[in-house]
């Protein structure tokens, strides 16, 4: 068959197509819908690529299409980046805040303290009563200078412990007198007292926990003894001053329900130990100086205690932190 004519090509209109059949004089009309006319009659949509600044990216397109394999180097890439986006902004590195230093700095070790010769009764540990004066205690200063975050976590811990142990149980948990008395009896070789204290299940668990630590402690110089810093005007009660593995230390006994294997788990306890060391070194009642500290965390269930030794450098770091807390307290009061 042979097409004769298409009368119209209007989009969406009916079209009459006439065909001429060979050997026939009549024309047969055939009606159909033209869909192809819509395609060819509509204006072609513009490509989004046409809106791109061709001149701006001409060099980049040329570098990509000119080589079968990339011939770019770090230098050319940097050059293109600078051309497209401009040179990188030069930001100076942030200045690290320097370590704050106390305004009224006092050395941890007292350079003017005279060390007396060892006396014959040096085997008897010192036990000086805590002076009741207007001087604030180390514990009070630390409590009054807690950060808001520390206050939040401390209060949450108290509420959790009260829920688990009850109010009476929590008050009993916070009392360490029995445990300290038992340790004092051990250091004074009072076997009867130790046996009596050992009858208490809780105390027995704590004593079992610190048993391996006690093996490394010798030459006890002070037990439950009051100290005060004559220059900075604060006081405290030291648990123990003795040698731990040959190093004279201020020893602080702590109890805990959960493990505290690292020093940072003890929160402000290192500051407390550093404060006691400084007080002893500036207290005329003590004829020796201390450079190290030891925090022993004992557990009620008898699991091995965690001893945290503080060498002289670490003690100096926490001494500076303590001085800052002390200054903060003095400013508030």
Steps between C-alpha positions, in 0.01 A plus 500: 500500500606854447433801726341784302475785743469597863254787508580640841746453784326678784581358839227288646269533192345235289662464165362366178742282315422400147648192350490401138480134441648381175247402238225688690366844412329563833668652799442353841517743788678376815467686824772481768647689791836654439718468805827567328387849412498594870856392539631697208283804553594567865790728570805310609582543869824673576769293673609606845857479380435795271474722807853409610766761447679325214787747496567448868532122473658490153849422627372229733297330224792523263739342750261210559412431135845556349663193653406136504666471835510779754810713464412711805751549773450637851632833373251521212211395723593769749525754219155406372351515849647845549357613168153353565456572868765759573804463727442317829430721798797513730379430851746529782499195731297550818703628786498249782404644831798501726493313827359725768741581776393587852533865597632411844733215411659313789738208434392150590834432667593739779854622422548650846386201702765348718504119510580375847707186555313175552404459866496179698120494524449550126329162477195645674269659240397860561136575573433871542147608575325714240490862610152651510563842355340726241730361234309308231571131450624346178177302460285810546702703248472229236126462556441875471694529174347212307407577141128486407567176313669345805210609722253340260680165488561499876132562574396234251740254662359578846144444384594171335679376812205599723262309269721190515601508867228708662571816695636317805708271283645796311593675823670181614680472167640852529645426844856372476588514867483124552721429200753766605499374857573150378792626290633699792488189716696308238771766483521511880517118514194474720399147407203487737350815353551370150320178586207689651473730200524204266173362633316770304433365151543835326826581677625148435436546128691829494792352692515206264496743209806698618698201626740497204558877533586476871788271413672793323448751783763559769636762742169663590561859617146631557148361541176700496700811573399865461702731274478867415675720248646792689529725194184417305284456811311174443492176694417132461518153646753266342416129495856374498859599426726203430739352247352321202761292319770716654342840418359713783139579410185659627259206480127551459270201550184502290208259475292440191214283377629494142855450368723805460803366315631839386602812688250719315222276635569645845387851396634762746686257726841577342446870581419403857820298532708783351342744746594272792857465372537877480352544847737247657799661334399841641388377842759545775361200690650263242876465477496343154384583151296291258530498121271214393141391547298179494126453459375152587148408388363208704196289414239358736483166318869437568620533141860629477526872570639738240804697625566823307854627556572869443866580429651846577424638153137390518467640850634835378241510222215435740649746748462778242139393437436503873638854531259615228206342683617660823517841333151450359371422848670803652356727230148373576545545872 
